[in-house]
Structure formats: structure tokens, C-alpha cells
Amino acid sequence: MKKYLLLTALTGCVFQASALELKTDFMGSINVNGALTGYILYSNNKTDNKKTRYDVGSAIIQISKPAEPWGFNLMGGAYSLPVVGVGLSKTATYTDLYSALPVAYLELTPVKGLSIKAGRLPTIIGYESAFTYLNNYIQRGLVWNMQPVFHQGVRVSYSTDLLGVTLGVNDGFFTASTAHAKAALEGSIALTPVKDGSIAFNFLIPSKSSRPNNTAAPANKREYNLVASYSIGNLTAAVDALYVEAPADSEAQVPSKAKASGVALHLAYNLKPFKVAGRIEYVKDNSDVGGIDLVGLGDGNKAWTFTLTPSYSKGPLFVRGELSYVAADRPFTSNSKKNQTRLGVEVGFLF
């Protein structure tokens, strides 16, 4: 169960690196690690103003202290959030969405299995990580694109070897404007029925009147998520299924209920120093009176995507390539095409 809870917080670490451990008299052990990576992506049918985008993938430093019984986690720097089929922005633009310090929380574990966290927290929704160097792919999928990324709030979790339960209150889809923030309820029920397998039902229910912001429009999206994973030797398989609905509300700028859904299958085969990861997904955005696009390819569009990411790592250094393909029912590119192919490379090192 501890393995699952870590997965939902910062999912799917791709490469192994040795963290620096500092011993202090006052706070005990403090861990310091991070990543510096760069990437390039080429699109045959562009969805922004450039066919080729190159930038910093991750320039992140993490400082943390295990909760024994109290601890903290700080992750800061610059980071990119590329998504298949969606227009690519500068790393600085992505970073500005959630600030240069997107993760910053205190944690208390008063008794074994009980965790209380408060601050800026990574979401419990979904399978993929916000940080590229912790993800199996350079680009996230369209299912990930519908999900929240970070929250500001309080989260309480209790776990045993078999069961894990999480409840929390946060600001829904992260907003820097606390004057307009409305409370959202989050939760998770997770089971680890076998040693190398887990399944969890996660949800986020924001206020019906949550106003749109820079990270989400609309921001009153209710999310219901099922994540399951299983490992056999070097092979890991996972499913990430999501249903989203935004209820009609004038303050939330949703004139009529909007709905969308998607499912992603993830496969990864790790044969060190090589690793191959693949993702296949299908997404559907239901048409609505307000013309609201919940997926990112236009209101009422449907699409399937395929991503293949082979990688090689040696010590702290790594390199990986990526091929992604998106096929939709309706045109979504700048030149009115229904498909897009991207080729990418990312290099960097972890410490």
C-alpha cells in the first residue's frame, strides 16, 4: 500500500539516481535530489506556432525530510508539461501556471499508517506524473490533460498492507487567486490485493461555482478516476480511466453540463540499462451547448493516441526518444488535419 501511495503522489520514476542525504542534529536526515533535462519535439502538423520546440524539460531540486513523526517536501525550479496533440508552450509559461515552487507541504505521522499533509500537494488523480523526469514519457497523454495537477489544501491518509483511504480538502484546480478559491473535496480508496498489484478509485469534487482560472477552464470539473497497476518481473501494466463532468453554473461560466471521458493503457518493460514504455488511449469529449472543450482537441472531438518511448540510462545520465501519434474524428491542427505525429528526444541527468 505504501508503494501505491507513493505512485499516486509522484508517479512512475523512470530512472534511478543517488540522492544526497544530509545528517543534522536538529532535524535528522534531509534528502536532496533533482534533475536537469532538455528536450526537443517535432510535429508534422503543428498545433501552435512552431513545428519544432526545444526547451528545458526539468530543472528541479527536491529537498525533503521523512515524516518521523514530522517532515516536509519541497520541489522547485522550472518544468515543462507537454501533452500529445496539444499546442506546446515555453517551459517558463508552464512553470508560471503553478509557480516555481509547485510542491511545498508539511507532513505529520502521529501513528503508524496515518499521514497528515498540508500545503501545496501533487494530485491523487491519475497515473502520470507532472514532472517529466518522473514520467515514463516526454509527453503526457490526453487523459492526463483532463486531470488536475497540483492542489493547495490538507490531506489525511491511512494505510495498511491491504487498504488505503485518503480524504482531503483543497482549492480544486489550483488557483493563485485565493480571493476566488472555493473548497473542493478529494478522496481515494485503494486496495493492494496481491504483492505487485494495486487498484484505486479516486475522485475530486470542486464547488459547482468554482470560477475558471489559468490552469483550468472550467474549474468546476468533477473527476472520477480508476487506476490499476500490476507488475510481472520486468513488465508493468497499468490502466488509467477517467470520467469528467462540469455542471451548469453561471458563475463557473458553464451554460450547460459538459462531459468527457477517457481510458489509457500503459505498458513498460525495464531491462536495465534499457527501458521501453508505451501508452495507448482513447478520449471522448461530449458536445455541449457552451462549446466547452474538456480534453484539449476541441468540443465534441474524439481521438485515440499512441506513444512509444525507449530510453537508456547509465548512472545519473539518460537519453530517451519518443514517437507519438494522435488520430481524431475532427480536425484539430493549425492546418486543419485530423492527425498529428511527433518525434522527440530528451537528455539529462539526475542527482
N, C-alpha and C positions, 0 to 999 in steps of 0.2 A: 504493500500500500504506500509506503514511503516513496518507492520508485514511481508510482503513478502520480503522487502529489508533486514530485519534482518535475515530472513530464508536463503537467498542466501549467506549471509556473513558468518554466523556461524550457521549451520542448526540443527534444531531439538533438543533443550535442553531436556534431559531426566529427570533430577531431579532438584528440586528446592533447592536453598541454599541462605542464607542471606549474601549478600556482605557487606564488611566493607566500610563505607563511611567516608572519611576524609574531614573536612572543613578547607580550607586555605584562608588566606586573599588575597593572590596574584592570585591564580588560581581557586578559588571557590571549588566546590565539586570534590573529586577524589575517585573513586571506586576501591577497591582491592578485588579480589576473586581468586579462583583457585580450584585445585583438586589434590588428591593423591590417586592413584588406582593401583592395581596389578591384573594380570590375569594369567590363565593357560589354554592352549588349547591342546587337544589330537587329533591326526589324525590317522585313521585306515590305510590309505595308504598315506605315507608321500611324500611330495614334496620338502623336504630339508633333512638335516642330522639328524633331531630329530623327533621322534613321539610325544613327549610331550615338549611343550615350555611354560615356565613360566617366567614372567618379569614384569617390571613396565609398566602399561598401560598409565598413565598420571601422571606427577609430574609438574604441570603447575601453574604459577601465572600470573594473568592478572591485569594490572594497567591501568585505563582509566579515561578520563575526557570527559564529554559530550561536544559536539561542540556548545558552546553558547557565541560567534559565532565560537570560535576555540576550538579544543580539540585534544586528541590523544588516541591511543590504543596500548598497549604493551602486548604481550603474549610470555612468555618464559619458558624454562625448558626442560624436557625430555618427549618424547611422542612416542607411538608405532602406526604403521599403518598396522595391519594385514588385509589380504584380503582372502576371501574364495577361496579354490583351489590353491592358490599361496603359494610358499615357505615362511616360517616365518623367520624373522631376529631378531637380538637383538634390544632392544629399542635404544641402543646407535647408531646402524647402521642406523636405521630410522631417528633418530634425526640429524645425520651428513648430511643427504641429504639436509635439508633446514636450518640447524643450530639450535642452542638453542634459537634463537630469530626469529621465522618464521613470526610473525606478529608484525609490528612496523610502524605505519603511523600517520601522522598529518591529521586533518580534519578541513575544514572551511565551515561554513554555512552562507554565506553573506546575504541571504534572505530565507524566509520560503520555504521549499521544495527543495532547492538547496544544494547539498553537493559536496565538492571537497576534494578528498583524495590523498595523495602522500606518497609513501614508500613501505613497504612490506605488500601486501594485500592478504587476502583469495580470492580464485577464485569465480566468479559469476556463474560458470558452475556447474550444478548438484544439487542433493538434500541432499546428505550425507555430514557430517562434517569431516574434517581432524582429529579433536580431539575426541578420543574415548568417553570421558565423556560427550561430547555434542551430541553424536550419539545415535540412538536407539539400536544399535547393538555393540557387541565387535569387530566383523569383518566387514569390508566394502564389498560391492558387486563387481562383475566383471565389471559392468557398471561404478562404481566409479573408478575402476582401470585404465580405459582408459582416465579419465579426469585429467585436471591439478589440482594442489593443492594450490600453492601459486604463486604470481607474484610480481615482483618489477616494479612499474610504477606509473602512475597517472590515476585517475578515477573520472569522473564527473557524478553525478546523479541528476535527477529532478523528483520529485514525487508529485502526488496529491492523493486524496482519491480513484480515479479510475485508474489512469495511472502512470506508472513509466518508465523512459528512462535512460539508462546508456551507456556511451561511455568511452573508456579508451585506453591508450597505455602502453604496458608493455613488459617484456622480454620473453613472451610466456611461455614456460615450464622452470621454474625457473633455472637459471644458476648462479653459484658463479663466473664464469669467465666472467667479464664484457667486456674483450677484444674481445670475440667472440659473445657477445649478439647481437641479431638483433630484431628490433621492431616488435611487434605483436599488432593487433587491436582486442579489445574486445568490446562487446555490449550486451544490453538486452532491450527488450520491454516487460513490464509486465502489466497485467490487473487484477483488483480486481472487477469483475462484481457483486459479491454478498459479503455479510459481511464476511463469513467464507470460501471463496473460492478464489483462485488465479491461474493464468496461465501466463507463461512467455516463451519467445523464447530467448535463449542466444547463443552467438557464440564467438569463438576465432579463429582468422586467423593469424597465425605466418608467418614470412617470408618463402618463398619457400626454401631458402638456409640455414635455421637455423640448426646448427650443433647438433648432439646428445650429451647429457651430462649425468651426473649421475642420473638425475631424469626422463629422457625420451630419448628413442631411438626407432624410430626417434623423433626429436623435432620440425619437421615442420608440425605436425598433425593439420589439420583444423577440428574444432569441432563445430557441430550444435546440439543444445540441447533444448528439450522441457520439462518443468517441470510444473505440475499442481497439486494442492492440494485442499482438501475440508474437512471440519470438520462438524460432526453432533453430538452434545453433546460430549460424551467422546471418540468418534471414529474419527480418522483422516485417510484419504486415500490420497495417492499421487502416481503420475506416473513420472518416470524419463526416457526419451527416448533420445538416442544419436546416431548420425552418425559421423563417423570419416574417413578422408581420408588424406593420406600422398602423396603429388605429387612427381613424379620422379624428382630427382635432385642429381647430383654427389657430391656437397658439403655437402648436407644433408645426404649422404650415403643411398639414396633410389633409386635403379636402375630401379624400375618400380612402378607405382602407387599402393599403398596399401590401402585397405578399410576394415572397420569393423563397426558393429552396435550392438545396444543392447537396451533393454527396461526392466525396473524394476517397479514392483508394490509394494508399501509399505502400510502396514496397522498397526495401533497402537490403542489399546484400553486402556485408562487410567482411572483406578478406584482406586484412591489413598487409601492406600499406594502401591497398586499393579499396574503393567503395563505389557501388553503383546504386543510385536512388531513382525511383520512378514514381510518377503521380498521374493518375487518370481521374478526371472529374466531369460531372455534368451539373449544370446550373440552369435554373429557370426563373425568370422574372415575370410575374403575372402583370398583365396590362391593367391600368387603373385610370380613373378619371383625372387624377392630378398629374399623370405622366411621370411618376416617381420611379427613378432607377435605383434599385437596391443592390444590384450585382456589380454594375460598372460598365456594361456594354450597351446601355440604352433601355428605356422602359419597354417591357414586353418581349425582350430578346431571350433566346435560349442558346446554349452553347455547350460544347464539350471541349476539354483541353487535355493535352498530353505533354508531359515534361520528363526528360531523361537527363540525369546529372551524374556523370562519372567523376571521381576525384582521386587524387593521390596525395599522401601526406608523408613527410619524413621529419621526425622531431617536431619542432614548432612550425615548420614551413608546410604550406599546402598549395595545391593548384587544382582547379576543377573547371570543367567545361559544361555547357548546358545547351540542349535543344528543346524548344517549346513550340507547340502548335495549338492554335485556337481556331475552331470552326463554329460559326454561329448561323442562326436562321436568317438574320437580317444584317445588313452592312453596319460595321462599327468602326472602320478605319477612316483616316482622313481622305483617302481616295475611293471611298465607298465600296470597300471589299468586305466579304463575309468571312475572311480568314486572315490569319497572321502567323508567320513563322519568325522565331527569334533564335539567334545564336549568341552565346555568351561565354565569357571566361572570367574567373575570379582567382586572384593570387593574394597571398598574405601570410602572416604568421600570428601565432597565438603565444601568449606568455602567462 
